[in-house]
């Protein structure tokens, strides 16, 4: 009852704030819409469609069978978990959460495994880090590479720590299953071929039906994601009168946007000009914001796991831990990385989408997030998705002789 009353009270406050600041609410919603259309929609849709297709045609089961030993030994996870990692790391959030929820609904991962996998698969889009942040916001592509590597390394470090303290019962079960397959004379490629056949038979849809379902489901999910992003952008703008006075005094003005929406927060961190921060301060702030993903990203993941027994609170704790570790890793590794890559680093430059004289976060974000300024990621995401599709086709062709040869069952 208390929770319901609190939510109702907060909703009333939000409506009142929008009525009092209609222009600010409208402009911030346009910013959220612009980011969604230019970055999230083209960056995520191809991967959502591809994941549905490879699942429908049994390739997900085959890849899971091939990667089972690696995933088992490193992370105590089944092989199918590799697909969730690929989708999350290549497509960005909440693609990984969608894949983890699908695996949990099919009982391919336990609750504990799903909780760890959910935290590990929720990652920012690499094209956003490399193209938009590196080449666009900072005008230094190599810095975008450093940021991406730091975000990935800090996530991998945390995942290995979590694996060390996780239970190993499921791992022994998978090992015994593999041992039984070996006793029956099934090699790795034969097991993968059998998994491909069984996965295809379980789904049974034609290519046209599977493609149509995948596109329809992907667009529906992305419309929902856009709603979350616009809502978070409006909240970030309306909360500025309350947060700005506190954060400006501390020199952390970018946090007000970063807390609510990760994409807006990364630009605010990119133009953050705290005394003495320099490029290292901007890069560390961006890495922390990307690891946190914003309230919008967390709500998207929460919606994705609806209908499963996965919990959101441990996921939020992981996001905080990942943000702190990304910040620490950047501070520790920045000097060695820049020394190693010194020939590739260009002299300091202002962010590409903001004139030098407009470095206040409000003006800078307004300039940066016009539809014509942000690059579309279609060409990059389609190229990455095509490479993954070719890789999957190659695996299918490689397994074809084993299907024809017949397998002892």
Secondary structure, 3 states (H helix, E strand, C coil): CHHHHHHHHHHHHHHHHHHHCHHHHHHHHHHHHHHHHHHHHHHHHHHHHHHHHHHHCCHHHHHHHHHHHHHHHHHCCCCCHHHHHHHHHHHCCCHHHHHHHHHHHCCCCCHHHHHHHHHHHCCCCHHHHHHHHHHHHCCCHHHHHHHHHHHHHHHHHHHHHHHHCCCCHHHHHHHHHHHHHHHCCCCHHHHHHHHHHHHHHHHCCCHHHHHHHHHHHHHHHHHHHHHHHHHHHHHHHHCHHHHHHHHHHHCCCCHHHHHHCHHHHHHHHHCCCCCCCHHHHHHHHHHHHHHHCHHHHHHHHHHHCCCCCCCCHHHHHHHHHHHHHHHHHHHHHHHHHHHHCHHHCCCCCCCCCCCCCCCCHHHHHHHHCCCCCCCCCHHHHHHHHHHHHHHHHHHHHHHHHHHHHCCCC
